[in-house]
């Protein structure tokens, strides 16, 4: 079931010291028929990583496209995958009241919001910062704003895997660079 997500947090444009970076991998791009396959997050305090969360989730089938993109196989999921309800509860504990940071984070939040509501009758209402939105605002001259485009723009080491925890690390690096640009823009305004 799809919800109107009326209790979803607000989108912010902010330079934060404390936050949680989020990324998920799914079996589909549509939360109506897709399942969450992996949830990862980094807890950031004073702009430093202090903790991490990463869980595979048991799903009905991973699928060829998802395996090709992420490297996650049905065998990995069966061996290491955990129950969705358990992982969601653990993730909510890990997240707490933190503001979420992510790239195209509405995708991740919407999947988690719907699954929390359907399975645990809990609303995900944390505010969030989207590095995609920040990039479009601060780097409007770039033709595309995918995470890989920003990794290239900032000369970070290219990702060799499309996994949630690795994407959290890269998203955090991108976010810190975008915050530097945000500060420079604010200084130039004054």
N, C-alpha and C positions, 0 to 999 in steps of 0.2 A: 504494500500500500504506500502511496506517496502522500506526504503531508504538506500543508502549506508552510510549514516550518516557521510558525509565528513566534516561537520562543527562541529562535536562532539568535546568536550574538550579533553585535554590530561590526561592520567593517571599519577598520581604523587605518590611518596613515600616521605612523608613529615610530620614533626611534626608542626602542625599549632596552632596558638592561636585563630584565627578567621576563622569561617567556618559555613556551614549549614549542619546538619545531615539530610538525606533523607531516607524515606522508603515508599513504596506503597504496597497496597493489590490489587490483580487483580482477574478476574474471570477465568483466564487461564494462563498457563506459556508461551504462545505464543502470541506475540503482533499482529500477523496477525488476530487472531480470538478472542483474549481476550480483556476485557475492564478494565480500571482503576476503581477500586471501592473505593479506599481511598488513599489520599495523606496526609502525615504528614511530618513535618520538625521541627527541633530545630535550632534556631539562636544562635550561640556561639560567644561570645566576651571575649577575655582574658581567654579562657578555661572555661567560665561560661555560663550557659543557660540564655539568656536575653529575648527570645521570642519563641513562638511556633505557629505552623500552623497545623491544622488538619481538613480535610473536607471529608465527604462521598459524593460520586458521584452517581447520578442516572444512573443505567445500565438496560439493558433489563431484566436480571434475574441473581440473585446471584448464585444459584446452590447449591446442597447438599454438595459437597466437600468443597467449599469455606465457607459455613456456618459452617460446622464442624470444619474447621481449624481456622477461625477468630471469629466466633460467630456473624458475621454480617448476618442479615436475610433480606429477601425481604421487610418485614414490616419496619425494621429500615431504609433501603435504601429509601423506598417510603416516609417515614416520615421526614427523615433528609437529604436525598441525594439532592445535588445541581447539576445544569447544568455543564457538563464537561468544556465547553468553559469558563464559569465564574470562575470555580475553577482553571483552568490552568492560566488564567490571574492573579488571586490573588496570586497563587503560584509564578509566575515569578516576580511579584512585591516584594513578601516576600524574594525570593532568591537573587535578585539583581545580583551583580557580584561575589558573594561568591564562594569559592571552595566548592564543595559538598563532604561530607564524607558519606559512606554507606557500608553496608555489602553485598557483591556480587552486588555492586552498578551499574554495567553495565546493569543488568536486569532492574532496576528502571529507569535509564537514557534512555535506549533504548525505553521503553514504553512511557515515557514522550516525548522524542525527536520525535517519530513517531506521537504521538497525537498532539503535538504543530505544527508540519509541516502540518499535514492533516487538522487540524481545524482552525489554526490561521496564518499559513504561517510564523511561527517563528521558529528559530533554537535554540536549547539548546546547547550552546557552552562553558559552564562553565567547567573548569578543575575539576578533582575529585580525591579522595583518596579512595581506596577500602580496607576495613579492612580484607577482605578475602585474598587479595594479600599480605598485610602486615603480616597476620598471617602465611601464607604459607612460607614466607621468614624468619620470626623471630622465629616461633615455628614449624619448619619443622619436628620435632619428633612426633607431634600429628598425629594420624591416619586420623582424619577428622577435617575440619575447619569450620563447620557450626556455625552459631551464638550460638546455644545451646551448642555446644562443647566448645566454648570460654567462655561462661557464666559459665559453670562447671569448666573449667580450672582455671579461675580467682576467683572462689568461690563467684560469685554474686548470689543473690537470683534468683531462677529459674523463668522464665516467666510463668504466669498462663493464659496468653492470647496471641494470635498471631495477634496483632493489630499494625497498622503502628506507632502510637505515642509511644506506649510502646517499640516497637522495636527500635525506634530512641533513646530513653533513654538508652537502653541496648547497642546499637551500640556505642553511645558516651562513655559509661563507658569502653567498650572494646578498643575503639580507644585510650583513655587516657592511659590505661595500655600498649598498644602496643607502644605508643609514649615513655613511660618510658623505654621499652626494646630497642627501636631505639636509644635513648640517650645513654644507657649503651653500646650498640654495638659500637656507634661512639666514646665513651670515650675509650673503649678497643682497638680500632684501633689506636688511637693516642699515 
